[in-house]
Amino acid sequence: MKDDETLNSCTAEGYFYIQYICLMPEVDVKERQIIGLALSCLCVFLYFFNVIFFDFIDTVQKTQCVDYDVKTITGDDYTVEFNLKEEQYDKWKTRYHDLTNPMSEMAQFK
């Protein structure tokens, strides 16, 4: 019974494969190896070039950002916080606060 199944699968549904080895002359093989080596070296060179180039651009942008920050320093870039005693505030209010000034009390205090 198994022989019948094997016979049917080999005749009706079976496939026949042929393998063929392609032999190239040694000169062509060497030439393809050299071309493959040259292409892979070019790809590695382009990869490293891109990595270095983008690192350069990133560094230049960071430097320009810091340079811009340094060139545009104003008094508003710094905040100082200190505690005032009640007496100090009252002294400032009686001596320096101008009620006729259109600026607010906090703006005058600055």
BELHU-V693369 format. One record per residue. RES is the residue in three letters. SS is DSSP state (alpha for helix, beta for strand, coil for the rest). PHI is phi in whole degrees, -180 to 180 (NA if undefined). BURIAL is + if it has 24 or more other ideal C-beta (glycine too) atoms within 12 Angstrom, else -. Layout:
# BELHU-V693369
RES&SS&PHI&BURIAL ; RES&SS&PHI&BURIAL
This chain:
# BELHU-V693369
MET&coil&NA&- ; LYS&alpha&-65&- ; ASP&alpha&-65&- ; ASP&alpha&-67&- ; GLU&alpha&-65&- ; THR&alpha&-66&- ; LEU&alpha&-65&- ; ASN&alpha&-65&- ; SER&alpha&-70&- ; CYS&alpha&-83&- ; THR&alpha&-99&- ; ALA&coil&-85&- ; GLU&coil&-115&- ; GLY&coil&-85&- ; TYR&coil&-119&- ; PHE&coil&-121&- ; TYR&coil&-106&- ; ILE&coil&-121&- ; GLN&coil&-104&- ; TYR&coil&-131&- ; ILE&coil&-94&- ; CYS&coil&-97&- ; LEU&coil&-100&- ; MET&coil&-107&- ; PRO&coil&-64&- ; GLU&alpha&-59&- ; VAL&alpha&-65&- ; ASP&alpha&-67&- ; VAL&alpha&-63&- ; LYS&alpha&-62&- ; GLU&alpha&-63&- ; ARG&alpha&-68&- ; GLN&alpha&-64&- ; ILE&alpha&-66&- ; ILE&alpha&-64&- ; GLY&alpha&-63&- ; LEU&alpha&-65&- ; ALA&alpha&-63&- ; LEU&alpha&-66&- ; SER&alpha&-68&- ; CYS&alpha&-64&- ; LEU&alpha&-63&- ; CYS&alpha&-64&- ; VAL&alpha&-65&- ; PHE&alpha&-61&- ; LEU&alpha&-64&- ; TYR&alpha&-62&- ; PHE&alpha&-64&- ; PHE&alpha&-61&- ; ASN&alpha&-64&- ; VAL&alpha&-62&- ; ILE&alpha&-67&- ; PHE&alpha&-62&- ; PHE&alpha&-69&- ; ASP&alpha&-66&- ; PHE&alpha&-61&- ; ILE&alpha&-61&- ; ASP&alpha&-62&- ; THR&alpha&-66&- ; VAL&alpha&-63&- ; GLN&alpha&-64&- ; LYS&alpha&-64&- ; THR&alpha&-64&- ; GLN&alpha&-65&- ; CYS&alpha&-66&- ; VAL&alpha&-66&- ; ASP&alpha&-61&- ; TYR&alpha&-63&- ; ASP&alpha&-61&- ; VAL&alpha&-68&- ; LYS&alpha&-73&- ; THR&coil&-112&- ; ILE&coil&-72&- ; THR&coil&-129&- ; GLY&alpha&-65&- ; ASP&alpha&-75&- ; ASP&alpha&-75&- ; TYR&coil&-120&- ; THR&coil&-127&- ; VAL&coil&-119&- ; GLU&coil&-119&- ; PHE&coil&-147&- ; ASN&coil&-91&- ; LEU&coil&-110&- ; LYS&coil&-79&- ; GLU&alpha&-59&- ; GLU&alpha&-67&- ; GLN&alpha&-65&- ; TYR&alpha&-65&- ; ASP&alpha&-63&- ; LYS&alpha&-63&- ; TRP&alpha&-62&- ; LYS&alpha&-65&- ; THR&alpha&-77&- ; ARG&alpha&-90&- ; TYR&coil&-114&- ; HIS&coil&-72&- ; ASP&coil&-108&- ; LEU&coil&-72&- ; THR&coil&-84&- ; ASN&coil&-73&- ; PRO&coil&-72&- ; MET&coil&-73&- ; SER&coil&-71&- ; GLU&alpha&-62&- ; MET&alpha&-67&- ; ALA&alpha&-67&- ; GLN&alpha&-70&- ; PHE&alpha&-68&- ; LYS&coil&-63&-
